[in-house]
Amino acid sequence: MWLMTTFGFFSVVRDTQHPGHLLVRSRSHNDLTELARRFDARGLDEPQILEMPLADYRYRIIAPAPAVAEVLGNEIQDINYPNFKNEVARAHSPKRAQLYSQIWMVIREHFLRRPTKPIAP
């Protein structure tokens, strides 16, 4: 799962080496530092940031799936802005907001060229 938040971009996958844990990966040490701080703010053990210099996502944390769900779920509950990209520019940086806008545009263009059909229940 990819997650774009006001404070970072993450790839979250099951950790095959640690049952019941998730691997949260990022290309930015700062993004993971901010995520780890949110664990601590919620009274959870702050995960250690690991570095894998040759990996696609150089930085990662390993944390119990329920803890990751709690932190990210609380982030969703704490949303207090009406426009995501504007909030990214305010809370993080205009450069990050521009990057997210480019990603948004690529996805938008894909679906404009290729209309989707509703999925039957």
C-alpha positions in Angstrom: 0.0 0.0 0.0 1.3 3.4 -0.8 0.4 6.2 1.5 0.8 9.9 0.8 0.3 12.0 3.9 0.9 15.6 4.8 4.2 14.5 6.4 5.5 11.8 4.1 5.3 9.2 1.4 5.4 5.5 2.5 5.1 2.0 1.1 3.6 -0.4 3.6 3.9 -4.1 3.2 3.7 -7.3 5.3 7.0 -8.1 6.9 7.7 -11.8 5.9 10.5 -12.1 8.5 8.4 -11.0 11.5 4.9 -12.5 11.7 2.2 -9.9 12.7 4.5 -7.0 11.7 4.4 -4.5 8.8 7.4 -3.0 7.0 6.9 0.7 6.5 9.4 1.9 3.9 10.4 5.4 2.6 12.9 7.0 0.5 13.2 9.8 3.0 14.7 9.4 6.5 12.8 12.6 7.5 9.5 11.1 6.5 10.1 8.0 8.7 11.4 10.1 11.6 8.1 12.0 11.5 6.1 8.8 11.4 8.1 7.3 14.3 7.5 10.4 16.3 3.8 9.8 15.9 4.2 6.3 17.5 5.8 8.0 20.5 3.1 10.6 20.7 0.4 7.9 20.9 2.3 6.2 23.7 3.5 3.3 21.5 7.1 2.1 21.3 8.9 4.3 18.8 10.3 2.0 16.1 13.9 2.2 15.1 14.6 3.4 11.6 16.7 0.9 9.6 18.8 1.9 6.6 19.3 -0.4 3.6 21.6 1.7 1.3 21.1 -0.5 -1.8 17.3 -0.9 -1.4 14.7 0.9 -3.5 13.2 2.3 -0.3 16.4 3.0 1.6 14.7 3.6 5.0 12.3 1.4 6.9 10.7 0.6 10.2 9.3 -2.7 11.4 6.3 -2.4 13.7 3.4 -4.6 14.9 0.5 -4.3 12.4 -1.9 -3.1 15.2 0.4 -0.3 16.1 0.8 0.9 12.5 -3.0 0.7 12.1 -3.5 2.7 15.3 -1.0 5.5 14.3 -2.3 5.7 10.7 -6.0 5.4 11.8 -5.5 8.3 14.2 -3.9 10.4 11.4 -7.1 9.8 9.4 -9.3 10.8 12.4 -7.2 14.0 13.0 -7.8 15.3 9.4 -8.9 18.9 9.8 -8.2 20.4 6.4 -10.5 20.6 3.3 -7.8 20.3 0.7 -5.0 17.8 0.9 -2.5 19.3 -1.5 -2.9 22.8 0.1 -2.3 21.2 3.5 0.8 19.4 2.3 2.2 22.8 1.1 1.4 24.4 4.4 2.5 21.6 6.7 5.4 20.2 4.7 6.5 22.3 1.8 5.2 23.7 -1.5 7.8 21.5 -3.3 6.2 18.3 -1.8 2.8 19.6 -2.7 3.9 20.1 -6.3 5.3 16.5 -6.4 2.0 15.1 -5.1 0.2 17.2 -7.6 2.2 15.6 -10.4 1.4 12.1 -9.1 -2.3 13.2 -8.9 -2.2 14.4 -12.5 -0.7 11.2 -13.9 -3.4 9.1 -12.2 -6.1 11.6 -13.4 -4.9 11.4 -17.0 -5.0 7.6 -16.9 -8.6 7.5 -15.9 -9.7 10.3 -18.3 -8.3 8.3 -21.2 -9.7 5.0 -19.9 -13.2 5.4 -18.3 -13.8 2.9 -15.6 -16.9 0.7 -15.2 -18.6 0.3 -11.8 -17.7 -2.8 -10.0 -20.7 -5.1 -9.5 -21.4 -6.0 -5.9 
